[in-house]
Amino acid sequence: MTGTGANLVSFLAIGILVGCGVTLLLERSLSRVLLGVILISNGINLLIIFGGRPGGAPVVGVTEPAAMSDALPQAMVLTAIVITFGFTAFLLAISYRSWYLDGDDEVPDDIEDQRIKQRAARKEVSTVDFGEEPPELDPEQLDAPAPGRRRGEGPG
């Protein structure tokens, strides 16, 4: 098997990088979320690079135009690396601030999330309608019947 193109092992590595990144992204620890973002971005960057046409350096005068590699994926990956670096720095700052204030970098439950869990445990309905109107006249009701149209009424 000769050539510089992508093969099954490359795409398997990309799948493993993205899969591990998604798994880490779903954790509650910000340091694991940070590692997940880095793994996902590296996997996607490899996928973009393998999506381009393989060939020589895309420099006019060095390589024949027909033998040049596609420069667009390379430019996109370079831009993605810069964006990922900025996002990584932002997540690292958030993680450090959380560790500095709380002693750990775990994301706590929101107060409203705790209330929803308690209501679900008691099997209560979590939406409350404070209006005094009946359901057929209440525009916020999702399950209200659609108003009937009379003849002669309509758009325009």
C-alpha positions in Angstrom: 0.0 0.0 0.0 1.9 3.1 -1.2 0.8 6.7 -1.5 0.3 9.6 0.8 -3.5 9.4 1.1 -5.5 8.6 4.1 -6.2 5.0 5.1 -8.4 3.1 7.4 -6.0 3.4 10.3 -6.0 7.2 10.0 -9.8 7.4 10.1 -9.9 4.9 13.0 -7.5 7.2 14.9 -9.7 10.2 14.1 -12.7 8.3 15.4 -11.0 7.3 18.6 -9.8 10.9 19.2 -13.3 12.4 18.7 -15.0 9.6 20.7 -12.6 10.0 23.6 -13.0 13.8 23.4 -16.8 13.6 23.5 -16.6 11.2 26.5 -14.4 13.6 28.3 -16.5 16.6 27.3 -19.5 15.1 29.1 -17.7 14.9 32.5 -18.3 17.4 35.3 -14.6 18.3 35.9 -13.4 21.3 33.9 -10.0 19.8 33.4 -11.5 16.8 31.7 -13.7 19.1 29.6 -10.6 20.9 28.6 -8.9 17.7 27.5 -12.0 16.7 25.6 -12.1 19.9 23.7 -8.4 19.4 22.8 -8.9 15.8 21.6 -12.0 16.7 19.5 -10.2 19.7 17.9 -7.2 17.5 17.0 -9.4 14.8 15.6 -11.4 17.3 13.5 -8.2 19.0 12.3 -6.9 15.6 11.1 -10.2 14.9 9.3 -10.1 18.3 7.5 -6.5 17.7 6.5 -7.3 14.2 5.1 -10.2 15.8 3.2 -7.8 17.7 1.0 -6.1 16.6 -2.2 -2.7 15.1 -1.4 0.3 16.3 -3.4 3.3 18.6 -3.3 3.8 21.9 -1.6 1.2 24.4 -2.8 3.9 27.0 -3.8 3.8 28.4 -7.4 7.1 27.7 -9.1 8.1 24.8 -6.9 5.4 22.3 -7.8 3.4 21.8 -11.0 -0.2 23.1 -10.6 -1.6 19.6 -11.2 0.6 18.0 -8.5 -0.1 20.6 -5.8 -2.0 19.7 -2.7 -5.1 21.6 -1.8 -4.2 24.7 0.3 -7.7 25.4 1.6 -7.8 22.6 4.2 -4.4 23.6 5.4 -5.5 27.2 5.9 -8.7 26.0 7.6 -6.7 23.8 10.0 -4.3 26.6 10.8 -7.3 28.9 11.6 -8.9 26.1 13.7 -5.6 25.7 15.7 -5.6 29.4 16.6 -9.3 29.3 17.6 -8.8 26.1 19.7 -5.8 27.7 21.4 -7.9 30.7 22.4 -10.8 28.5 23.6 -8.3 26.3 25.5 -6.9 29.4 27.2 -10.4 30.5 28.1 -11.3 27.1 29.6 -8.0 26.9 31.4 -8.7 30.3 33.0 -12.3 29.2 34.0 -10.9 26.0 35.5 -8.2 27.8 37.4 -10.7 30.4 38.8 -13.0 27.6 39.9 -10.2 25.7 41.6 -9.0 29.0 43.2 -12.5 29.8 44.6 -13.8 26.3 45.5 -10.8 24.1 45.8 -11.8 21.9 42.9 -12.8 22.3 39.3 -16.0 20.4 39.3 -19.1 22.1 37.9 -21.8 22.2 40.6 -25.5 21.7 39.9 -27.5 24.8 39.3 -30.1 25.7 41.9 -32.9 25.3 39.3 -31.5 21.9 38.3 -31.8 20.7 41.9 -35.4 22.0 42.0 -36.2 20.1 38.8 -34.7 16.9 40.3 -36.8 17.3 43.4 -40.0 17.8 41.4 -39.2 14.8 39.2 -38.7 12.7 42.3 -42.1 13.8 43.7 -43.6 13.4 40.2 -44.8 17.0 40.2 -45.6 19.0 37.1 -42.8 21.6 36.8 -44.7 24.2 34.7 -47.1 26.5 36.4 -49.6 28.8 34.7 -50.3 31.8 36.8 -52.9 33.2 34.4 -56.5 33.4 35.3 -57.9 32.7 31.8 -59.2 29.4 30.7 -56.9 27.2 28.5 -58.8 28.0 25.2 -58.1 31.7 25.7 -54.5 31.3 26.9 -51.9 32.0 24.2 -49.1 30.4 26.2 -50.8 27.0 26.4 -49.1 24.5 24.1 -52.0 22.1 24.1 -54.7 24.6 23.6 -57.0 23.8 20.6 -56.3 25.9 17.5 -58.9 28.7 17.1 -61.5 28.0 14.4 -61.8 30.4 11.4 -65.0 31.8 10.3 -65.9 32.3 6.6 -64.5 35.4 5.1 -61.6 35.6 7.7 -58.1 34.8 6.6 -54.8 36.3 5.9 -54.6 39.4 3.7 
